[in-house]
Amino acid sequence: MKPLFKSFIAGLLLLFASAALLPAAPAPVTLRIVPEHEILPAHGSHKTVLQILIETEQLATEVDRPPLNLCLVMDRSGSMQGDRIARARDAALAVINRLGSEDIFSLVTYDSTVETIFPAGRVRNKAALAATVRRIEPRGMTALYGGVSQGAAELRKHLDGPYIHRMILISDGIANVGPSSPDDLARLGTALSREGLPVTTIGLGLDYNEDLMTRLAARSQGNTYFVEASRDLPRILDAELGDTLSVVARDAVLEIELPEGVRALRTIGSESTLREDRVEVRLNQLQGGQQHYVLLEVEVHGGATTERLEIGQARLRYRGLKDDSERMTEQSTVRVGFSEDEQAVRDSLNVTVQKEYLRNEMAWVKDRAIDLTDQGQQKEAAQLMRSYAATFSSAPAAARDPALMREVETLQQDSDTIEAEGMDNRSRKAMRAESYQIRSQQKSR
């Protein structure tokens, strides 16, 4: 072997060896399970909460993001006259300006009928599309169901490939053409979720049906917003688009397996497929640079004080951004100890886990209070809120977290207002949106 060739081979081997010693690139998604208590009572069966944490890496640059398949569905019914339609047009133009060359965009408007203003495709001439948007004027009634259905049809044209799919619905009114009940839109949302097509709903003003909009968003795994002042619409829509642009994982499914002696009771704030020894939660899209979680309440039988027992194993499966066929998996297990010392159990509390549990429980209480008030039972609604506020205020997490205690105090104050005055339209909308945003871990705007 010639000396020059020997040198080349030696250098190549050295390069390979050095590469092997380099640390692996961090996974875009990490998974861990955090128990509410690290130590549980040694005797009997006890309820506790597991927080399954999913932490995601921030995209380095917007260039790294996958292309969007985005449909904007805009209400142009007669109630959108004046500032509302002007702000909606401005918001649509802001979305168009942020699109990249590989993004797919479609624009659907609806009044008494549905019209596809821009069929799904790449925007080659933004100026021409902007001119079309500026000509949109309000008219007619509100065929909301038809608008969402047409938006879904546009998204389906590009289901294949590494796209991030999203529909954004803007409406200021009550659906009154075609299927129009919250149940109708909830069923549509469920069907869209199965296709990986989340719908974010933006309710504008005080006249829209918040139950319809929230249930559509919840069942499709989108976000929801209450925008009282139309001047806030462009800002809200820009923030929502920012979330969509930061997605780092798609088709995410969380599975939790529980061993003998541990029983699943319920997921808190998340819809799930629940069996006693196995839980599945569909998370769909995960945004980068954020912390997502699922709360699972379980019942655990006591164990020996000398052992640490595994009480759960979580597995997260998801698709990466570049290769649509690639399926990634992260796993984590959790163990707890046991003690006959009650103080040791109390001292092992994880305040953060209990805080998120309490915030999700408060969201449920608010939703239930709305339902009771709708049935004319405002006294019962106030009593429910007051009772839970008293329970929450005595929780260790509330005592240690001033911000959480303020939320509990607000719940108490709201109960007094509802009992004395009932619940006005604005308060109902704000409470419904806030409740959903907590349960879905939607970032505040």
C-alpha positions, 0 to 999 in steps of 0.5 A: 500500500502506498504511503499517501494512500495509507495516510488517507485511510488513517485520516478517514478512520480518525474522522469516523472515530471522532464522529462516533465520540460526538454527542448525538443531536438532541431529540426534538421531543422528550418524554418523562412522567412526574408523580404528584407524590414521590412517596405514597402510603404503604397501606391500602389503595390511594388516588394520585395524579401522574403528569406525563410531560412532553417537552419539545425543542424550538425550531432553529430557524423558520427555514427548518419548518415544514410547509403549511397546508393552511385554510382560512375560512372567513364569515362574510355574513351581514353581521360582519359589516363595518370594522369587523370585515375590515379587520378580517380582511387585514388579518387575512392579508397578514397571513398571506404575507407570512406564507413561504414559497412552499406553503399551501394556502386556501381561502373560503368565505361563507354567507348564505352560500359558500365560495372558495376565493382561492383554491388550495395551492401555492401563492405565486402572486400575493398582490393579486390575491390581496386585491381579491381579499380587499373586495370581500364584502358582507352579505346574507346569512351564516352557512358556517357548517358549509364553510368548514366542510368546504375548508376541509375539502381544500385541505384534503387536496394536500393530505399527502406529504410533510405538511402541517395542516390547519384550518382557521375559522373566523365568525361573529355570528350564529350558524343559521344555514345548514347543520347549526347545533353544537352537536353537529359541529362537534361531530364534524370536528371529531371527523376532522381530527381523525384526518389530522385536520385541526380547526382553530376557531376565532369568535368575534364580538358578543353574538357568536355561539361560543358552545359551537365554536369551542366544541368544534375546536375541542373535537378537532384538537384546535385552539379557540379564542374570544375576540371582543374587539375587532381591532385585536383580530389581526394580533390574535390571528398572527399569534395563532399562525406563529403557533402553527409555524412552530410545529415540530411533531405530527400525528402524536399519540401518547400511550400509558401502560399500567402494571398490576396494582395500578388502575387508571381512573380518568384523564384530566382535561384531555379526551382519551381512550381509557381502560384500567391498565392502558390509556391512549391520548391523541395529541396530533400536533406538538409546537416547538419550545413548549411543554405539553402534558397529560394528567392521569389520575390513578389508583395505586395499591400500597407496597413495602416501605423498602421498595420503589415500585414502577407504577406506569410506563409512557410511550410517545409515537409521532412523525417527524417533519421531513420524512412523512413515513418516519415514525419516532418513539420516546419512552419513560417510566415512573417509580414511587416509594411507600411509607407509613409516615404521613408527613413523609408522604406530604413532604414528597408533594410535587407542587407543580403537578398539583397546581396543574391538576387544580387549574384543570379542575377549576376549568371543569367547574367553570364549564359545569357552572355555565351549564347549570346557569343555562338551565336557570340554576344559578344558585346551584352554579354559585354553590358548586363554584363556592364549594370547590373554591373552598376545597382548592384554597386548602390545597398545599399547592395553592398555599405555596403558589400566590398566582394559583391562590388568586385564581381560586379567589377569582372563582369565589368572586365569580360565584358571588356574582353569578348568585347575585346577578347571573351570568352575562353574555360577555362573562359566559364567552370569556369563561368558556374560552378560558376553560378550554384554553386551560384544558388544552394548554393553549397559550394566552394571548 
